Amino acid sequence: MSVYKPFTTSDIILSLFEVNKSFTFNGVTAVTSSGIDRFIGKNIPFNSEGLWVSGSNPTGDIFIQDQFLVYRSIKELYYSNFIGNDDGAPVGLAVFETDGTITGPGYTPNSYNYLSSTLLANRYFPTGSNEIIGVFSIPSNLFGENVKLNSCTLTTPTSTISDDGNGNMLNNDTLKKVGDIIYEHGIIVLTSDGAPALSDPGYGFVNYGSAVYGDDDADWINVFMTEANITCSFESTITLYESQYKCTIRENEYNFSQNPTIISSSSNSGVVSDFATGSYFSPYTTTVGLYNNDKQLLAVGKLAQPLPLSSVTDTNIIINLDL
């Protein structure tokens, strides 16, 4: 009998599971050394001549970007559907009536803003002249496929903010929303200080109207963007694909040892030792090799201890490969 035996489709099972790894970086040196960058985005108005000079307002701890470009990029990617209302709620979209007329507001964007859940989102974004935002950018080689929900925390000596698992960054002291996190991009955006409103709407987050937030927003965001004593912690997410191979040895298969020590006297004699010629002899399995169609060895599985092969029943060996 050949030493090679092919698998059937029922012998192979492919499954996947998610794994996570925790990261904590203390201090700006550890944060930047890991590749995490901080940017300030600013809504800089054009000068009197309508000109804008690229690079004139640099920002970034590692890679230098322009504050205005950071502001516009974040606005377009993550907030374009939400800037039509003062409270950060999604803008109303146009309604096409059966009679052919179109009703609804004139400003009806329909961009993909990378929402983190199916819950109704509120994403406030400051649009006033010279208003700023703060951006943390975590590299993909750290967060993997996405930042794990409920795992991200930013801490300074005066404030701590964390994500709530729904894409919102909350102030740990007031539980008010201060920004958003885009899990699949590793992007944290700070848009306000989360100060309580004069008349709290009652559902846990503040009313993002312009009357609610004052000039201290910029100071609060700047602390997170410039503080040297800052801690960033989160968990990464990676999906592993596990292949399971069931190696079935029938009772009449592999009943002869492949161990060269079974040959008596000389390895070239071809004479099997007496103990292996009786009907009672049963070899042991210690290693299983996986080969491709060209008989090339791809993987080797070692058993924890030698396994005797039965002459009266099948023996199944399960091999798991994590890729």
LOVEXKE-310168 format. One line per field, with one value per atom (N, C-alpha, C): x, y, z; atom name. Coordinates in steps of 0.1 Angstrom, whole numbers, plus 5000, padded with zeros to 4 digits. Layout:
c1 <- X:...
c2 <- Y:...
c3 <- Z:...
site <- CA:...
//
This chain:
c1 <- 5008:5000:5009:5005:5012:5013:5024:5025:5017:5012:5004:4990:4982:4967:4960:4952:4945:4934:4931:4920:4907:4896:4883:4878:4868:4863:4858:4852:4847:4858:4870:4881:4887:4883:4889:4878:4881:4872:4879:4874:4881:4872:4877:4870:4878:4872:4879:4875:4884:4881:4889:4884:4890:4899:4911:4920:4923:4927:4929:4943:4949:4961:4961:4965:4964:4977:4975:4987:4985:4995:4995:5008:5007:5019:5018:5028:5029:5039:5034:5043:5044:5047:5047:5058:5069:5080:5075:5069:5064:5053:5044:5033:5038:5047:5053:5062:5069:5078:5070:5058:5049:5043:5044:5038:5025:5020:5008:5011:5004:5006:4994:4997:4987:4987:4975:4973:4962:4964:4954:4949:4935:4929:4922:4924:4919:4912:4900:4892:4897:4908:4915:4909:4904:4898:4908:4903:4912:4915:4927:4930:4922:4925:4917:4918:4928:4930:4925:4919:4913:4924:4936:4947:4949:4954:4957:4971:4980:4994:4995:4998:5000:5012:5011:5022:5025:5017:5019:5015:5007:5002:5005:5018:5021:5016:5014:5009:5014:5015:5019:5032:5032:5044:5054:5049:5058:5058:5047:5046:5039:5046:5040:5030:5018:5007:5002:4993:4988:4975:4973:4961:4948:4948:4936:4933:4943:4940:4935:4941:4936:4921:4918:4904:4895:4898:4890:4888:4899:4899:4890:4892:4883:4868:4866:4852:4846:4853:4847:4846:4855:4855:4844:4843:4836:4824:4822:4812:4803:4805:4799:4783:4778:4764:4758:4766:4762:4763:4770:4772:4761:4750:4738:4730:4731:4724:4733:4729:4737:4740:4731:4733:4741:4746:4753:4745:4732:4724:4725:4722:4723:4713:4717:4708:4697:4686:4675:4678:4675:4677:4665:4667:4656:4646:4633:4623:4617:4617:4611:4597:4588:4573:4569:4557:4551:4547:4544:4540:4551:4564:4575:4582:4576:4582:4592:4601:4612:4611:4610:4609:4620:4623:4634:4644:4654:4663:4672:4677:4686:4699:4704:4717:4715:4717:4714:4726:4736:4748:4744:4751:4748:4762:4771:4784:4785:4795:4797:4807:4801:4809:4815:4815:4821:4815:4802:4795:4798:4799:4803:4792:4779:4768:4756:4745:4732:4724:4729:4722:4723:4713:4712:4724:4733:4745:4743:4751:4752:4767:4771:4785:4786:4789:4791:4804:4805:4817:4818:4828:4828:4831:4823:4824:4827:4828:4831:4846:4848:4861:4871:4883:4894:4891:4880:4877:4886:4890:4899:4893:4900:4897:4910:4910:4922:4920:4931:4931:4943:4939:4949:4949:4960:4961:4969:4963:4969:4973:4985:4989:4983:4980:4973:4982:4995:5003:5002:4995:4992:4978:4968:4954:4949:4957:4952:4941:4930:4918:4910:4909:4902:4905:4903:4905:4893:4896:4885:4875:4862:4852:4854:4852:4853:4867:4877:4891:4900:4895:4904:4903:4914:4914:4926:4923:4934:4933:4945:4946:4957:4953:4962:4962:4970:4969:4956:4949:4936:4924:4925:4913:4915:4905:4905:4893:4895:4883:4885:4873:4872:4861:4862:4852:4841:4829:4817:4813:4821:4817:4808:4803:4794:4800:4813:4820:4821:4816:4817:4828:4835:4845:4839:4839:4832:4842:4840:4847:4844:4853:4851:4845:4847:4842:4827:4824:4810:4802:4808:4801:4795:4800:4796:4805:4799:4806:4816:4828:4838:4844:4840:4845:4840:4847:4843:4856:4854:4865:4860:4869:4866:4874:4868:4875:4883:4877:4884:4896:4897:4908:4918:4915:4923:4924:4913:4913:4904:4909:4902:4901:4889:4887:4880:4887:4882:4876:4863:4856:4851:4851:4846:4851:4848:4852:4841:4829:4819:4813:4814:4808:4793:4787:4772:4765:4754:4746:4738:4733:4725:4712:4706:4694:4697:4702:4706:4694:4695:4684:4680:4688:4684:4687:4694:4697:4712:4719:4733:4744:4740:4749:4745:4754:4750:4744:4737:4732:4743:4746:4758:4756:4746:4744:4756:4757:4769:4768:4756:4755:4760:4761:4765:4780:4788:4803:4809:4818:4825:4839:4847:4860:4870:4866:4875:4876:4868:4870:4884:4889:4902:4913:4912:4922:4922:4910:4909:4914:4912:4917:4932:4937:4951:4959:4953:4959:4962:4953:4955:4964:4965:4974:4988:4991:5004:5010:5001:5006:5016:5028:5038:5035:5028:5024:5011:5010:4998:4999:4988:4988:4977:4981:4972:4971:4959:4958:4946:4947:4937:4940:4931:4933:4931:4940:4939:4930:4926:4918:4924:4926:4930:4922:4918:4910:4920:4920:4929:4920:4926:4919:4925:4917:4922:4917:4926:4923:4924:4914:4914:4914:4923:4925:4923:4913:4911:4918:4928:4936:4930:4924:4918:4927:4930:4938:4929:4926:4917:4925:4917:4923:4933:4932:4941:4951:4953:4962:4974:4985:4997:5001:5000:5003:5018:5026:5040:5048:5058:5066:5075:5076:5085:5098:5100:5112:5123:5134:5145:5152:5149:5155:5148:5137:5130:5138:5148:5156:5167:5168:5178:5192:5203:5217:5221:5220:5224:5212:5213:5202:5200:5210:5209:5204:5202:5198:5184:5175:5161:5154:5161:5155:5149:5136:5129:5132:5133:5135:5124:5127:5118:5105:5107:5096:5085:5089:5079:5073:5075:5070:5058:5055:5043:5030:5019:5006:5002:5009:5005:5012:5021:5028:5019:5020:5012:5021:5024:5033:5026:5035:5030:5032:5023:5024:5030:5040:5046:5045:5044:5045:5035:5029:5020:5025:5027:5032:5021:5019:5010:5017:5013:5019:5010:5015:5007:5006:5000:4998:5011:5021:5034:5043:5037:5044:5055:5053:5062:5057:5065:5061:5059:5047:5043:5042:5038:5037:5039:5044:5047:5040:5032:5025:5031:5036:5042:5032:5030:5021:5029:5021:5027:5034:5029:5035:5031:5039:5036:5022:5015:5001:5000:4996:4995:4983:4985:4975:4967:4954:4945:4943:4943:4941:4926:4918:4903:4894:4899:4891:4899:4892:4898:4905:4916:4922:4922:4917:4916:4925:4933:4943:4938:4936:4931:4943:4945:4956:4950:4953:4948:4960:4958:4967:4961:4968:4963:4971:4965:4971:4967
c2 <- 4988:5000:5012:5023:5035:5042:5049:5056:5069:5073:5085:5082:5090:5088:5102:5103:5116:5119:5132:5136:5137:5135:5137:5151:5156:5170:5170:5158:5158:5157:5155:5154:5168:5178:5191:5201:5208:5218:5231:5242:5256:5264:5269:5277:5290:5300:5312:5317:5324:5329:5342:5351:5364:5364:5370:5371:5386:5389:5403:5404:5415:5418:5432:5433:5446:5454:5467:5476:5488:5492:5504:5511:5524:5532:5544:5545:5556:5567:5579:5590:5592:5605:5608:5601:5598:5591:5576:5569:5556:5556:5566:5568:5570:5579:5582:5571:5565:5554:5542:5540:5530:5533:5545:5549:5557:5559:5566:5581:5587:5602:5610:5623:5632:5644:5648:5659:5669:5682:5692:5696:5695:5700:5713:5723:5736:5742:5748:5753:5767:5768:5780:5787:5800:5807:5811:5813:5818:5833:5837:5852:5860:5873:5882:5880:5874:5871:5858:5850:5837:5827:5829:5819:5811:5799:5790:5784:5785:5780:5767:5756:5743:5742:5736:5734:5746:5756:5768:5767:5756:5754:5739:5736:5722:5716:5703:5696:5681:5674:5660:5658:5648:5644:5636:5629:5620:5625:5624:5629:5642:5652:5666:5667:5671:5674:5688:5693:5706:5706:5715:5715:5717:5725:5726:5713:5707:5694:5683:5683:5673:5676:5688:5692:5688:5691:5688:5673:5666:5652:5645:5648:5642:5646:5658:5663:5655:5653:5646:5631:5625:5610:5606:5613:5608:5617:5629:5638:5644:5641:5648:5646:5635:5633:5640:5646:5651:5666:5673:5687:5696:5691:5699:5703:5696:5699:5703:5713:5717:5707:5697:5687:5675:5675:5664:5652:5654:5643:5642:5630:5629:5638:5644:5654:5646:5652:5646:5644:5633:5631:5634:5636:5639:5627:5631:5620:5622:5611:5610:5606:5615:5612:5604:5598:5590:5598:5611:5620:5626:5622:5627:5638:5644:5656:5651:5660:5657:5666:5661:5670:5667:5676:5674:5686:5686:5697:5697:5709:5710:5703:5703:5697:5683:5674:5659:5651:5651:5642:5627:5619:5605:5597:5602:5596:5584:5576:5565:5570:5572:5578:5568:5555:5545:5545:5543:5542:5529:5529:5517:5508:5512:5504:5509:5501:5505:5515:5519:5528:5542:5550:5564:5572:5576:5583:5598:5604:5618:5622:5629:5632:5647:5654:5668:5671:5681:5686:5701:5707:5722:5728:5737:5743:5758:5764:5778:5781:5794:5798:5796:5790:5788:5777:5770:5760:5748:5740:5729:5716:5705:5692:5685:5675:5667:5653:5648:5635:5626:5614:5604:5593:5590:5580:5568:5557:5544:5536:5532:5525:5511:5507:5494:5482:5483:5472:5470:5480:5478:5473:5479:5476:5464:5460:5448:5451:5444:5446:5458:5459:5471:5471:5483:5484:5477:5469:5462:5472:5469:5478:5478:5489:5491:5489:5492:5489:5501:5512:5524:5534:5538:5549:5558:5571:5581:5589:5590:5596:5607:5618:5629:5631:5639:5642:5648:5654:5661:5654:5645:5639:5625:5617:5604:5602:5597:5595:5580:5574:5560:5559:5548:5545:5537:5538:5531:5519:5515:5503:5506:5519:5523:5534:5536:5546:5560:5561:5574:5574:5585:5587:5596:5591:5597:5602:5613:5618:5609:5602:5593:5600:5613:5619:5623:5629:5634:5624:5614:5605:5612:5624:5632:5629:5629:5626:5638:5634:5644:5642:5631:5628:5615:5609:5597:5588:5575:5566:5558:5557:5549:5536:5525:5513:5507:5507:5500:5508:5521:5529:5533:5530:5534:5549:5556:5570:5575:5583:5589:5604:5610:5624:5630:5641:5649:5661:5664:5676:5685:5682:5691:5686:5694:5690:5683:5681:5674:5681:5694:5701:5700:5698:5697:5709:5706:5717:5723:5736:5743:5735:5730:5721:5708:5698:5685:5678:5673:5666:5653:5648:5637:5623:5621:5608:5605:5612:5609:5617:5622:5630:5645:5654:5668:5672:5683:5689:5697:5693:5699:5712:5720:5733:5742:5753:5762:5769:5770:5777:5769:5756:5747:5747:5748:5747:5761:5763:5776:5775:5786:5787:5777:5771:5761:5748:5746:5734:5733:5744:5744:5741:5747:5745:5730:5725:5711:5701:5703:5695:5696:5708:5711:5703:5701:5693:5679:5673:5659:5659:5670:5670:5674:5680:5685:5679:5673:5668:5657:5658:5648:5636:5639:5628:5622:5615:5610:5595:5588:5573:5569:5560:5555:5540:5534:5520:5515:5503:5498:5483:5476:5462:5461:5453:5450:5438:5436:5425:5419:5406:5398:5385:5382:5370:5359:5348:5336:5326:5320:5309:5296:5287:5274:5264:5256:5244:5232:5224:5211:5199:5190:5179:5166:5158:5145:5134:5129:5118:5104:5097:5084:5073:5064:5052:5040:5033:5021:5010:5000:4989:4981:4982:4974:4983:4995:5004:5007:5011:5015:5005:4992:4981:4976:4984:4981:4993:4992:5003:5009:5022:5029:5032:5028:5031:5022:5028:5020:5010:5012:5003:4989:4988:4975:4965:4970:4961:4955:4942:4936:4937:4934:4934:4947:4946:4958:4964:4978:4985:4982:4975:4971:4957:4950:4936:4933:4942:4941:4930:4925:4915:4921:4919:4925:4917:4924:4918:4908:4898:4887:4892:4902:4907:4914:4918:4925:4916:4903:4894:4887:4887:4880:4887:4880:4886:4896:4894:4903:4917:4918:4931:4942:4953:4965:4978:4985:4996:5008:5018:5030:5042:5051:5064:5075:5081:5093:5106:5105:5117:5116:5127:5127:5139:5136:5146:5149:5162:5167:5171:5165:5167:5173:5180:5185:5174:5178:5168:5163:5171:5168:5160:5155:5148:5156:5169:5178:5180:5178:5179:5194:5197:5210:5213:5202:5204:5191:5191:5179:5181:5171:5170:5160:5164:5155:5151:5139:5135:5136:5139:5140:5128:5116:5103:5093:5083:5073:5067:5066:5061:5047:5037:5024:5023:5017:5016:5003:5004:4993:4985:4971:4962:4958:4964:4960:4972:4984:4996:5007:5018:5029:5038:5045:5055:5068:5079:5092:5101:5109:5119:5132:5142:5155:5165:5172:5181:5195:5205:5219:5228:5236:5245:5259:5268:5282:5291:5298:5306:5320
c3 <- 5000:5000:5000:4993:4992:5006:5008:5021:5020:5008:5007:5006:5012:5012:5010:5000:4997:5007:5009:5017:5008:5014:5008:5013:5006:5010:5024:5029:5042:5053:5049:5058:5062:5054:5056:5060:5071:5076:5078:5073:5074:5083:5094:5103:5107:5112:5115:5129:5136:5149:5151:5159:5161:5174:5173:5184:5186:5198:5202:5210:5208:5216:5222:5234:5241:5239:5238:5237:5246:5253:5261:5260:5256:5254:5263:5272:5282:5278:5277:5273:5259:5255:5241:5233:5239:5233:5229:5238:5235:5225:5225:5216:5202:5200:5187:5182:5191:5186:5181:5186:5181:5167:5163:5150:5151:5164:5166:5164:5155:5153:5157:5160:5165:5155:5151:5142:5147:5145:5147:5133:5132:5120:5123:5114:5116:5104:5106:5095:5092:5085:5082:5070:5072:5061:5051:5038:5028:5031:5026:5029:5019:5020:5012:4997:4993:4978:4974:4984:4981:4979:4985:4983:4995:4993:5004:5001:5010:5008:5015:5007:5013:5022:5033:5042:5051:5050:5058:5073:5076:5089:5093:5096:5098:5111:5111:5123:5121:5133:5133:5141:5149:5157:5149:5139:5131:5117:5110:5096:5096:5090:5089:5079:5083:5074:5075:5067:5068:5076:5085:5094:5086:5076:5068:5060:5055:5047:5057:5069:5079:5082:5084:5087:5076:5064:5052:5050:5052:5049:5059:5072:5082:5080:5077:5074:5063:5052:5041:5043:5050:5052:5062:5073:5084:5089:5083:5088:5077:5065:5054:5055:5060:5062:5074:5082:5095:5098:5088:5091:5087:5082:5079:5091:5102:5114:5126:5134:5145:5155:5157:5168:5163:5150:5146:5141:5140:5135:5120:5114:5100:5093:5082:5075:5068:5066:5059:5044:5038:5024:5016:5003:4994:4993:4992:4991:4977:4969:4956:4957:4954:4955:4943:4945:4934:4922:4925:4914:4906:4909:4902:4909:4919:4926:4936:4939:4949:4961:4973:4985:4994:5003:5012:5011:5020:5020:5008:5005:4993:4995:5007:5010:5014:5005:5008:5004:5012:5009:5012:5005:5007:5006:5015:5015:5025:5024:5033:5044:5056:5067:5077:5074:5082:5096:5097:5110:5116:5130:5137:5141:5140:5144:5136:5138:5131:5139:5151:5159:5153:5155:5150:5155:5146:5150:5151:5160:5161:5160:5150:5148:5146:5157:5157:5151:5142:5136:5135:5141:5142:5128:5124:5110:5110:5122:5123:5119:5116:5111:5122:5119:5127:5139:5138:5148:5145:5155:5154:5158:5153:5157:5161:5169:5172:5166:5160:5154:5159:5163:5166:5155:5150:5139:5143:5145:5149:5137:5135:5122:5122:5110:5108:5113:5113:5118:5133:5139:5154:5156:5149:5152:5144:5133:5126:5116:5118:5110:5115:5128:5134:5149:5154:5169:5175:5186:5192:5199:5198:5205:5220:5226:5241:5246:5238:5242:5242:5236:5234:5245:5250:5261:5259:5260:5260:5273:5279:5292:5293:5299:5302:5317:5323:5337:5342:5333:5336:5331:5321:5315:5310:5310:5304:5295:5283:5274:5269:5267:5263:5252:5244:5235:5241:5236:5242:5235:5225:5217:5205:5204:5193:5185:5186:5178:5185:5197:5204:5214:5215:5225:5236:5249:5260:5270:5276:5288:5300:5306:5317:5329:5331:5343:5341:5329:5327:5318:5312:5303:5291:5288:5277:5264:5253:5240:5237:5233:5230:5216:5209:5196:5191:5181:5175:5172:5171:5168:5156:5146:5134:5136:5140:5144:5133:5121:5110:5104:5108:5103:5114:5126:5137:5139:5136:5137:5148:5157:5168:5165:5165:5162:5174:5179:5191:5185:5188:5183:5193:5206:5216:5230:5240:5254:5261:5255:5262:5274:5275:5286:5286:5298:5299:5293:5286:5281:5292:5289:5299:5301:5290:5292:5285:5294:5289:5282:5270:5263:5270:5279:5288:5283:5272:5267:5268:5277:5279:5272:5260:5253:5252:5250:5250:5237:5237:5225:5219:5206:5200:5194:5197:5192:5195:5187:5189:5202:5208:5221:5233:5230:5241:5244:5233:5235:5233:5242:5242:5236:5239:5234:5240:5252:5258:5251:5240:5232:5227:5221:5215:5225:5237:5247:5251:5253:5257:5247:5234:5224:5223:5224:5224:5234:5246:5257:5252:5245:5240:5229:5221:5210:5213:5225:5228:5241:5249:5262:5260:5267:5267:5276:5287:5296:5292:5281:5276:5274:5277:5276:5266:5257:5247:5248:5250:5251:5243:5237:5229:5226:5220:5216:5201:5195:5181:5178:5165:5161:5149:5150:5138:5137:5125:5122:5118:5125:5121:5115:5104:5097:5101:5106:5111:5101:5096:5088:5096:5096:5103:5093:5095:5086:5095:5090:5097:5089:5095:5089:5095:5086:5090:5086:5095:5092:5094:5083:5084:5092:5096:5104:5096:5082:5074:5067:5071:5065:5074:5068:5075:5086:5083:5092:5091:5084:5083:5087:5096:5101:5090:5090:5081:5088:5101:5108:5103:5099:5093:5103:5116:5126:5126:5118:5118:5109:5101:5093:5102:5101:5109:5103:5111:5107:5100:5087:5079:5072:5071:5065:5050:5044:5030:5028:5039:5038:5034:5038:5035:5043:5053:5062:5074:5076:5087:5100:5111:5124:5127:5135:5138:5145:5154:5162:5154:5142:5133:5123:5123:5113:5118:5131:5136:5134:5135:5132:5144:5155:5166:5165:5156:5155:5151:5158:5154:5156:5145:5145:5153:5157:5163:5154:5155:5147:5156:5151:5158:5151:5137:5129:5117:5114:5102:5093:5080:5071:5061:5058:5048:5035:5024:5011:5001:4991:4980:4970:4958:4948:4941:4943:4937:4947:4958:4968:4975:4976:4983:4997:5007:5021:5025:5030:5033:5048:5056:5071:5077:5090:5097:5111:5114:5127:5136:5148:5158:5169:5172:5182:5196:5206:5219:5224:5220:5224:5213:5211:5201:5202:5191:5191:5185:5192:5185:5176:5164:5154:5157:5156:5159:5146:5148:5137:5136:5145:5145:5143:5144:5142:5136:5131:5125:5135:5131:5140:5133:5140:5135:5142:5134:5139:5133:5142:5138:5138:5127:5126:5124:5132:5131:5127:5117:5112:5113:5120:5122:5112:5103:5093:5095
site <- N:CA:C:N:CA:C:N:CA:C:N:CA:C:N:CA:C:N:CA:C:N:CA:C:N:CA:C:N:CA:C:N:CA:C:N:CA:C:N:CA:C:N:CA:C:N:CA:C:N:CA:C:N:CA:C:N:CA:C:N:CA:C:N:CA:C:N:CA:C:N:CA:C:N:CA:C:N:CA:C:N:CA:C:N:CA:C:N:CA:C:N:CA:C:N:CA:C:N:CA:C:N:CA:C:N:CA:C:N:CA:C:N:CA:C:N:CA:C:N:CA:C:N:CA:C:N:CA:C:N:CA:C:N:CA:C:N:CA:C:N:CA:C:N:CA:C:N:CA:C:N:CA:C:N:CA:C:N:CA:C:N:CA:C:N:CA:C:N:CA:C:N:CA:C:N:CA:C:N:CA:C:N:CA:C:N:CA:C:N:CA:C:N:CA:C:N:CA:C:N:CA:C:N:CA:C:N:CA:C:N:CA:C:N:CA:C:N:CA:C:N:CA:C:N:CA:C:N:CA:C:N:CA:C:N:CA:C:N:CA:C:N:CA:C:N:CA:C:N:CA:C:N:CA:C:N:CA:C:N:CA:C:N:CA:C:N:CA:C:N:CA:C:N:CA:C:N:CA:C:N:CA:C:N:CA:C:N:CA:C:N:CA:C:N:CA:C:N:CA:C:N:CA:C:N:CA:C:N:CA:C:N:CA:C:N:CA:C:N:CA:C:N:CA:C:N:CA:C:N:CA:C:N:CA:C:N:CA:C:N:CA:C:N:CA:C:N:CA:C:N:CA:C:N:CA:C:N:CA:C:N:CA:C:N:CA:C:N:CA:C:N:CA:C:N:CA:C:N:CA:C:N:CA:C:N:CA:C:N:CA:C:N:CA:C:N:CA:C:N:CA:C:N:CA:C:N:CA:C:N:CA:C:N:CA:C:N:CA:C:N:CA:C:N:CA:C:N:CA:C:N:CA:C:N:CA:C:N:CA:C:N:CA:C:N:CA:C:N:CA:C:N:CA:C:N:CA:C:N:CA:C:N:CA:C:N:CA:C:N:CA:C:N:CA:C:N:CA:C:N:CA:C:N:CA:C:N:CA:C:N:CA:C:N:CA:C:N:CA:C:N:CA:C:N:CA:C:N:CA:C:N:CA:C:N:CA:C:N:CA:C:N:CA:C:N:CA:C:N:CA:C:N:CA:C:N:CA:C:N:CA:C:N:CA:C:N:CA:C:N:CA:C:N:CA:C:N:CA:C:N:CA:C:N:CA:C:N:CA:C:N:CA:C:N:CA:C:N:CA:C:N:CA:C:N:CA:C:N:CA:C:N:CA:C:N:CA:C:N:CA:C:N:CA:C:N:CA:C:N:CA:C:N:CA:C:N:CA:C:N:CA:C:N:CA:C:N:CA:C:N:CA:C:N:CA:C:N:CA:C:N:CA:C:N:CA:C:N:CA:C:N:CA:C:N:CA:C:N:CA:C:N:CA:C:N:CA:C:N:CA:C:N:CA:C:N:CA:C:N:CA:C:N:CA:C:N:CA:C:N:CA:C:N:CA:C:N:CA:C:N:CA:C:N:CA:C:N:CA:C:N:CA:C:N:CA:C:N:CA:C:N:CA:C:N:CA:C:N:CA:C:N:CA:C:N:CA:C:N:CA:C:N:CA:C:N:CA:C:N:CA:C:N:CA:C:N:CA:C:N:CA:C:N:CA:C:N:CA:C:N:CA:C:N:CA:C:N:CA:C:N:CA:C:N:CA:C:N:CA:C:N:CA:C:N:CA:C:N:CA:C:N:CA:C:N:CA:C:N:CA:C:N:CA:C:N:CA:C:N:CA:C:N:CA:C:N:CA:C:N:CA:C:N:CA:C:N:CA:C:N:CA:C:N:CA:C:N:CA:C:N:CA:C:N:CA:C:N:CA:C:N:CA:C:N:CA:C:N:CA:C:N:CA:C:N:CA:C:N:CA:C:N:CA:C:N:CA:C:N:CA:C:N:CA:C:N:CA:C:N:CA:C:N:CA:C:N:CA:C:N:CA:C:N:CA:C:N:CA:C:N:CA:C:N:CA:C:N:CA:C:N:CA:C:N:CA:C:N:CA:C:N:CA:C:N:CA:C:N:CA:C:N:CA:C:N:CA:C:N:CA:C:N:CA:C:N:CA:C:N:CA:C:N:CA:C:N:CA:C:N:CA:C:N:CA:C:N:CA:C:N:CA:C:N:CA:C:N:CA:C:N:CA:C:N:CA:C:N:CA:C:N:CA:C:N:CA:C:N:CA:C:N:CA:C:N:CA:C:N:CA:C:N:CA:C:N:CA:C:N:CA:C:N:CA:C:N:CA:C:N:CA:C:N:CA:C:N:CA:C:N:CA:C:N:CA:C:N:CA:C:N:CA:C:N:CA:C:N:CA:C:N:CA:C:N:CA:C:N:CA:C:N:CA:C:N:CA:C:N:CA:C:N:CA:C:N:CA:C:N:CA:C:N:CA:C:N:CA:C:N:CA:C:N:CA:C:N:CA:C
//
